[in-house]
Amino acid sequence: MVDFHFTEEQLSLQKLCKDFALNEIKPVAKELDKIADPREVHEKFPWDVIRKGSELGLRTAALTKEHGGAGIGILTHLLMLEELCQGDSGFATHFHQAWKMAKLLVERCSPEQRDHFLPKFTDDDTALLAVGITEPDAGCDNLIPYDEPGGGMRTSAVRDGDEWVIDGTKHFIASASVAKLFFVSTRTDPSVGVTKGVTVFLIEKDTPGFTIGRIHDKLGNRLMMNAELIFQNCRVPDLNRVSEVGKGLAFLGSFGARHVPTTGAFGVALARAAFEYVVEYAKTRVQGGHPIIEHPTVALRLGEMASIIEAARAVSIQAAWSADQPEYDSQRGILASIFASDAGPKVCDMALQLMGGYGYMKEYPVEKILRDSLMCYHIDGTSDVHRVKIGEMLRGVTTSGYIS
């Protein structure tokens, strides 16, 4: 039976994230967003906020209670992420990534790998996680996937005795400049497509031959710390191979598909942030002798924005609840992600338009929220690629990828 009444634990974690976002994240994010050079943002990264999040149990919340976490599911993840994004969606991503990939550490790694790597995450209150899939010449063809030898990721891993030698470059990787453990997808067999030729490794930050390259200079979400991962004759033992050889895409899909609904939290959260601000603005901004909220055209636009947000939140919650069930249709998550990801930028743009010239000014928050929201069009692949996936599903194509 579908029951969308949140538990006391979910409501408590939701409030914890709300307070943490407004009191700890938002004040520092506002100032760091003003810094032009991403390298300077990296140098001033607010590690104290990560430590406070760790102290509150946020960073490790997705771990089972047996391993010191709260055992949150997909729906709780969605609720918590929406609140953290009220502080800053870029910074919130570090917790989002940790929640997704901590489950891989516990559920998909061998006992030997878990014993080796899990303490490196749990015992270090600044340990963040990242996943390296996208490359300069390989992005959405990994997601559709384009399953031919010439398509998809090209970072190579070659077996050499008891070791693997990794060479190549990943880019646009969220949390890359600040993470300490990386799930890295590699091509171990270039003669076949990505569904049969990809293998995943878990690599530590200070591994010889592995360096962080350029920190990307982005329009928004400047605290997401996207960067390049560069591998040059990087040698790792077979212990670091966390997927079966050639079955890495299925390994990533084992957590990626069920977490697709959580990407909708970004669109919902940013739309909500812009909407809540502009409603208060409309109550105090006077034109024609009346607050503009009393003008019918403004009221009409606010009503439209409210309906979009409500629909986006509802479809995201429904998909997240579904992802927590044993039987999950990934089509539901992709549809929710598409709708919510479109809703975010649309509502943020409407908020800016309602404010007129003031909305364009950096002294008001809506311009930043709009910049951040444009990310929604390409979280875990572009929205159009997600639409293509839906089209394939409708015609009966069942090829699996990272998001399905």
C-alpha positions as CSV (number, residue, x, y, z in Angstrom):
1,M,0.0,0.0,0.0
2,V,1.3,3.5,-0.9
3,D,1.7,5.6,2.2
4,F,3.3,9.0,1.9
5,H,3.0,9.9,5.6
6,F,6.5,10.5,6.7
7,T,7.8,8.8,9.8
8,E,9.0,10.6,12.9
9,E,12.6,9.7,12.0
10,Q,12.2,11.1,8.5
11,L,10.7,14.3,9.8
12,S,13.5,14.6,12.4
13,L,16.2,14.1,9.7
14,Q,14.4,16.6,7.5
15,K,14.4,19.2,10.2
16,L,18.0,18.5,11.1
17,C,19.1,19.1,7.5
18,K,16.9,22.3,7.3
19,D,18.6,23.8,10.3
20,F,22.1,22.7,9.2
21,A,21.5,24.2,5.8
22,L,20.3,27.6,7.0
23,N,22.7,27.9,9.9
24,E,25.9,26.3,8.6
25,I,25.9,26.1,4.8
26,K,24.1,29.2,3.6
27,P,26.3,31.8,5.3
28,V,29.6,30.5,3.9
29,A,28.2,29.5,0.5
30,K,27.0,33.0,-0.2
31,E,30.5,34.4,0.2
32,L,32.4,31.6,-1.6
33,D,30.1,32.0,-4.6
34,K,31.5,35.5,-5.1
35,I,35.1,34.1,-5.7
36,A,36.0,34.1,-9.3
37,D,38.9,31.6,-9.3
38,P,37.7,28.0,-8.6
39,R,41.2,27.2,-7.2
40,E,40.7,29.8,-4.6
41,V,37.3,28.3,-3.7
42,H,39.1,25.0,-3.3
43,E,41.7,26.5,-1.0
44,K,38.9,28.1,1.1
45,F,36.6,25.1,1.0
46,P,34.6,25.0,4.3
47,W,35.9,21.8,5.8
48,D,34.6,22.9,9.2
49,V,31.0,22.6,7.8
50,I,31.7,19.0,6.6
51,R,33.1,18.2,10.0
52,K,29.9,19.6,11.7
53,G,27.8,17.5,9.3
54,S,29.8,14.4,10.2
55,E,29.3,15.2,13.9
56,L,25.6,15.3,13.3
57,G,25.7,12.0,11.4
58,L,24.8,13.5,8.1
59,R,27.8,12.4,6.1
60,T,27.4,8.7,7.0
61,A,23.5,8.7,7.1
62,A,23.1,6.2,4.3
63,L,25.2,3.5,6.0
64,T,23.3,0.8,7.8
65,K,22.9,1.2,11.6
66,E,25.2,-1.7,12.0
67,H,28.0,0.3,10.3
68,G,27.2,3.5,12.2
69,G,24.7,5.2,9.9
70,A,21.0,6.0,10.0
71,G,20.2,3.5,7.2
72,I,18.3,6.1,5.2
73,G,16.4,4.9,2.1
74,I,15.8,6.8,-1.2
75,L,12.7,8.7,0.1
76,T,14.5,9.9,3.2
77,H,17.5,10.8,1.0
78,L,15.2,12.9,-1.2
79,L,13.7,14.8,1.8
80,M,17.1,15.5,3.4
81,L,18.7,16.6,0.1
82,E,15.9,19.1,-0.6
83,E,16.6,20.7,2.7
84,L,20.3,20.8,2.3
85,C,19.9,22.5,-1.1
86,Q,18.2,25.4,0.7
87,G,21.7,26.3,1.9
88,D,23.5,25.6,-1.3
89,S,22.9,22.9,-3.9
90,G,26.5,22.7,-4.8
91,F,27.7,22.0,-1.3
92,A,24.7,19.7,-0.7
93,T,26.0,17.5,-3.4
94,H,28.9,16.3,-1.2
95,F,26.4,14.7,1.1
96,H,24.3,13.4,-1.8
97,Q,27.3,11.7,-3.3
98,A,28.3,10.2,0.1
99,W,24.8,8.8,0.6
100,K,24.8,7.2,-2.8
101,M,28.2,5.7,-2.8
102,A,28.4,4.6,0.8
103,K,25.8,2.0,-0.1
104,L,28.1,0.7,-2.7
105,L,30.8,0.3,-0.1
106,V,28.5,-1.7,2.2
107,E,26.3,-3.6,-0.2
108,R,28.3,-4.2,-3.4
109,C,31.9,-4.6,-2.2
110,S,33.3,-7.9,-0.9
111,P,33.8,-8.3,2.8
112,E,37.6,-7.9,2.3
113,Q,37.1,-4.7,0.4
114,R,34.6,-3.4,2.9
115,D,37.0,-4.1,5.8
116,H,39.8,-2.3,3.9
117,F,37.9,0.8,2.6
118,L,35.0,1.4,4.8
119,P,37.0,2.6,7.8
120,K,38.7,5.1,5.5
121,F,35.3,6.7,5.1
122,T,33.8,6.3,8.5
123,D,36.8,7.1,10.6
124,D,37.7,10.3,8.8
125,D,35.2,13.1,9.4
126,T,36.3,14.8,6.1
127,A,36.2,11.8,3.8
128,L,34.0,12.4,0.8
129,L,33.2,10.1,-2.1
130,A,33.1,10.6,-5.9
131,V,32.3,8.5,-8.9
132,G,34.2,9.0,-12.2
133,I,32.3,8.1,-15.3
134,T,32.2,11.2,-17.6
135,E,35.2,11.9,-19.9
136,P,36.0,14.6,-22.4
137,D,34.9,12.4,-25.3
138,A,32.5,10.1,-23.5
139,G,29.4,11.3,-21.6
140,C,25.8,10.5,-22.4
141,D,26.8,7.6,-24.7
142,N,27.6,5.7,-21.4
143,L,24.0,6.3,-20.3
144,I,21.9,5.5,-23.3
145,P,24.2,3.4,-23.7
146,Y,25.8,3.4,-27.2
147,D,26.9,-0.2,-26.9
148,E,29.5,-0.4,-29.6
149,P,33.3,-0.7,-29.4
150,G,33.9,2.9,-30.4
151,G,31.4,4.4,-27.9
152,G,31.6,5.2,-24.2
153,M,34.4,5.7,-21.8
154,R,38.0,5.3,-22.9
155,T,40.0,5.4,-19.7
156,S,41.8,2.1,-19.8
157,A,42.6,-0.6,-17.2
158,V,45.1,-3.3,-18.3
159,R,45.8,-6.3,-16.2
160,D,49.5,-6.7,-15.3
161,G,49.9,-9.7,-13.0
162,D,48.2,-9.0,-9.7
163,E,47.8,-5.3,-10.6
164,W,45.8,-3.1,-13.0
165,V,47.4,-0.2,-14.8
166,I,45.0,2.7,-15.4
167,D,45.4,5.5,-17.9
168,G,43.0,8.2,-19.0
169,T,41.1,11.3,-17.9
170,K,37.7,11.9,-16.3
171,H,36.1,15.3,-16.2
172,F,33.1,17.2,-14.7
173,I,33.4,14.9,-11.7
174,A,31.3,16.2,-8.8
175,S,33.3,16.5,-5.5
176,A,36.5,15.5,-7.3
177,S,38.8,18.2,-5.9
178,V,37.8,17.3,-2.3
179,A,37.0,13.6,-2.3
180,K,39.2,10.9,-0.9
181,L,37.7,7.8,-2.4
182,F,36.7,7.4,-6.0
183,F,34.7,4.8,-7.8
184,V,36.3,4.9,-11.3
185,S,34.8,3.3,-14.4
186,T,37.4,2.0,-16.9
187,R,37.4,0.2,-20.2
188,T,39.0,-3.2,-19.7
189,D,37.9,-4.6,-23.1
190,P,37.8,-2.0,-26.0
191,S,36.7,-4.6,-28.5
192,V,33.2,-4.7,-27.1
193,G,30.6,-2.2,-26.0
194,V,30.3,-0.6,-22.6
195,T,27.8,-3.2,-21.2
196,K,30.5,-5.9,-21.6
197,G,33.8,-4.0,-21.5
198,V,33.7,-1.7,-18.4
199,T,35.2,-2.5,-15.0
200,V,35.0,-0.4,-11.9
201,F,37.8,0.3,-9.4
202,L,37.8,2.0,-6.0
203,I,40.9,4.3,-5.9
204,E,42.2,6.4,-3.0
205,K,43.2,10.0,-3.5
206,D,46.9,9.7,-2.9
207,T,47.5,6.7,-5.2
208,P,50.7,7.1,-7.3
209,G,49.8,8.0,-10.9
210,F,46.4,9.5,-9.9
211,T,46.1,13.3,-9.7
212,I,43.4,15.9,-9.7
213,G,43.6,18.1,-12.7
214,R,41.7,21.3,-13.6
215,I,39.0,22.4,-11.2
216,H,36.1,23.5,-13.5
217,D,35.0,27.1,-13.6
218,K,31.3,26.9,-13.7
219,L,28.3,29.2,-14.0
220,G,26.7,28.0,-10.8
221,N,27.0,25.4,-8.1
222,R,30.6,26.6,-7.5
223,L,30.9,24.6,-4.3
224,M,30.3,21.3,-6.0
225,M,34.0,21.2,-6.8
226,N,33.8,19.5,-10.2
227,A,37.3,18.6,-11.5
228,E,39.3,16.3,-13.7
229,L,40.7,13.0,-12.6
230,I,43.9,12.2,-14.4
231,F,45.4,8.7,-14.4
232,Q,48.9,8.1,-15.8
233,N,50.3,4.6,-15.3
234,C,48.3,4.4,-12.1
235,R,48.8,0.9,-10.6
236,V,46.2,-0.6,-8.2
237,P,46.0,-4.1,-6.8
238,D,43.1,-6.4,-7.8
239,L,41.7,-5.8,-4.4
240,N,40.6,-2.4,-5.7
241,R,38.5,-3.9,-8.5
242,V,35.0,-3.7,-7.0
243,S,33.0,-5.0,-10.0
244,E,33.3,-8.1,-12.0
245,V,35.5,-7.7,-15.0
246,G,33.4,-6.4,-17.9
247,K,30.3,-5.8,-15.8
248,G,31.1,-2.4,-14.4
249,L,28.1,-0.7,-16.0
250,A,25.7,-3.1,-14.3
251,F,27.6,-2.5,-11.0
252,L,27.0,1.2,-11.3
253,G,23.4,0.8,-12.4
254,S,22.8,-1.3,-9.3
255,F,22.8,1.9,-7.3
256,G,22.4,4.6,-10.0
257,A,19.0,3.5,-11.2
258,R,17.3,3.5,-7.8
259,H,18.9,6.9,-7.0
260,V,17.6,8.7,-10.1
261,P,14.6,10.0,-8.2
262,T,16.9,11.9,-5.8
263,T,18.2,14.1,-8.7
264,G,14.7,15.6,-8.7
265,A,15.4,17.1,-5.3
266,F,17.7,19.6,-6.9
267,G,15.0,21.0,-9.2
268,V,12.3,21.0,-6.5
269,A,14.7,22.6,-3.9
270,L,15.9,25.4,-6.2
271,A,12.4,26.1,-7.5
272,R,11.2,26.3,-3.9
273,A,14.0,28.6,-2.8
274,A,13.3,31.1,-5.6
275,F,9.5,30.8,-5.1
276,E,9.7,31.4,-1.3
277,Y,11.9,34.4,-1.7
278,V,9.8,36.0,-4.5
279,V,6.6,35.6,-2.6
280,E,8.0,37.6,0.3
281,Y,9.4,40.1,-2.2
282,A,6.0,40.5,-3.8
283,K,4.4,41.3,-0.5
284,T,6.7,44.3,0.1
285,R,7.5,45.6,-3.4
286,V,5.0,48.3,-4.2
287,Q,4.0,49.4,-7.7
288,G,0.9,51.4,-8.6
289,G,0.2,52.1,-5.0
290,H,-0.1,48.4,-4.0
291,P,2.1,45.5,-3.2
292,I,2.7,43.6,-6.5
293,I,1.3,40.4,-5.0
294,E,-2.1,42.1,-5.2
295,H,-1.7,42.6,-9.0
296,P,-3.7,39.8,-10.8
297,T,-0.9,39.1,-13.3
298,V,1.6,38.6,-10.5
299,A,-0.9,36.4,-8.5
300,L,-1.4,34.4,-11.7
301,R,2.3,33.8,-12.1
302,L,2.8,32.8,-8.5
303,G,-0.1,30.4,-8.7
304,E,1.5,28.8,-11.7
305,M,4.9,28.5,-9.9
306,A,3.2,26.9,-6.9
307,S,1.5,24.3,-9.0
308,I,4.7,23.4,-10.8
309,I,6.6,22.9,-7.5
310,E,3.8,20.9,-5.9
311,A,3.6,18.6,-9.0
312,A,7.4,18.2,-9.1
313,R,7.6,17.4,-5.4
314,A,4.8,14.9,-5.7
315,V,6.2,13.0,-8.6
316,S,9.6,12.9,-7.0
317,I,8.3,11.6,-3.7
318,Q,6.3,9.0,-5.5
319,A,9.3,7.8,-7.5
320,A,11.5,7.8,-4.4
321,W,9.0,5.8,-2.4
322,S,8.8,3.3,-5.3
323,A,12.6,3.0,-5.4
324,D,12.6,1.9,-1.8
325,Q,10.3,-1.1,-2.7
326,P,11.7,-4.5,-3.8
327,E,10.1,-4.2,-7.2
328,Y,11.2,-0.9,-8.9
329,D,10.5,0.3,-12.4
330,S,13.3,2.6,-13.3
331,Q,11.1,4.4,-15.8
332,R,9.2,6.0,-12.9
333,G,12.5,7.5,-11.6
334,I,13.6,8.8,-14.9
335,L,10.2,10.4,-15.6
336,A,10.3,12.1,-12.2
337,S,13.8,13.3,-12.8
338,I,12.9,14.8,-16.2
339,F,9.8,16.7,-14.8
340,A,11.6,18.0,-11.6
341,S,14.7,19.0,-13.5
342,D,12.7,21.0,-16.0
343,A,10.6,22.6,-13.2
344,G,13.7,24.0,-11.4
345,P,15.0,26.4,-14.0
346,K,11.5,27.2,-15.2
347,V,10.3,28.4,-11.8
348,C,13.6,30.2,-11.1
349,D,13.4,32.1,-14.3
350,M,9.8,33.1,-13.5
351,A,10.9,34.4,-10.1
352,L,13.6,36.5,-11.7
353,Q,11.1,37.9,-14.2
354,L,8.7,38.9,-11.4
355,M,11.4,40.9,-9.7
356,G,12.2,42.8,-12.9
357,G,15.7,44.4,-12.9
358,Y,16.2,43.6,-9.3
359,G,16.1,39.9,-10.0
360,Y,19.2,40.3,-12.2
361,M,21.2,42.0,-9.5
362,K,23.7,40.0,-7.3
363,E,22.5,41.8,-4.2
364,Y,19.4,39.6,-4.4
365,P,19.6,35.8,-4.2
366,V,17.4,34.8,-7.1
367,E,20.2,35.3,-9.8
368,K,22.4,32.8,-7.9
369,I,19.5,30.3,-7.5
370,L,18.8,30.6,-11.3
371,R,22.4,30.0,-12.1
372,D,22.5,27.0,-9.8
373,S,19.3,25.6,-11.3
374,L,20.6,25.4,-14.8
375,M,22.6,22.3,-13.6
376,C,19.3,20.5,-13.5
377,Y,19.3,20.0,-17.2
378,H,22.3,17.7,-17.1
379,I,22.4,15.9,-13.8
380,D,23.5,12.3,-14.4
381,G,23.1,12.9,-18.2
382,T,21.1,15.5,-20.0
383,S,17.3,15.6,-19.7
384,D,17.0,14.9,-23.4
385,V,19.0,11.7,-23.0
386,H,16.6,10.7,-20.2
387,R,13.8,11.4,-22.7
388,V,15.5,9.1,-25.2
389,K,15.7,6.4,-22.5
390,I,12.0,6.7,-21.9
391,G,11.3,6.4,-25.7
392,E,13.5,3.3,-25.8
393,M,11.6,1.8,-22.9
394,L,8.3,2.5,-24.6
395,R,9.4,0.5,-27.7
396,G,10.6,-2.4,-25.6
397,V,14.4,-1.8,-25.6
398,T,15.8,-3.1,-22.3
399,T,19.5,-2.4,-22.6
400,S,20.7,-1.4,-19.1
401,G,22.9,1.6,-18.3
402,Y,23.9,3.7,-15.3
403,I,20.3,5.1,-14.9
404,S,18.3,2.1,-15.8
